[in-house]
Amino acid sequence: MLPEMLDTLETNETHQKLAELSETAHKKAAKYLLEQSFGEDNPPEMDTILRKELAATRLGKLRLDIKKHLASEVEEIDRLVKRVVG
């Protein structure tokens, strides 16, 4: 009984950490996108961002840049997911 309870507690803690990492990664990606698209000094409102069109090549480059920018978070998320799924 005790080993199962400990496993459940560890799994809950792992899921909580995954949720925290996800939130951090989303915020970090949004900040990076704002800075790359509009500069740090004059961030626009969200509706301005949503209306800005991106060429396919620009979008692809941004996706790759964001992936590099979030490398540590993605690595930690991958490690935790492997722990959960075995």
Rosetta blueprint (number, residue, H / E / L):
1 M L
2 L H
3 P H
4 E H
5 M H
6 L H
7 D H
8 T H
9 L H
10 E H
11 T H
12 N H
13 E H
14 T H
15 H H
16 Q H
17 K H
18 L H
19 A H
20 E H
21 L H
22 S H
23 E H
24 T H
25 A H
26 H H
27 K H
28 K H
29 A H
30 A H
31 K H
32 Y H
33 L H
34 L H
35 E H
36 Q H
37 S H
38 F H
39 G L
40 E L
41 D L
42 N L
43 P L
44 P L
45 E L
46 M H
47 D H
48 T H
49 I H
50 L H
51 R H
52 K L
53 E L
54 L L
55 A L
56 A H
57 T H
58 R H
59 L H
60 G H
61 K H
62 L H
63 R H
64 L H
65 D H
66 I H
67 K H
68 K H
69 H H
70 L L
71 A H
72 S H
73 E H
74 V H
75 E H
76 E H
77 I H
78 D H
79 R H
80 L H
81 V H
82 K H
83 R H
84 V H
85 V H
86 G L
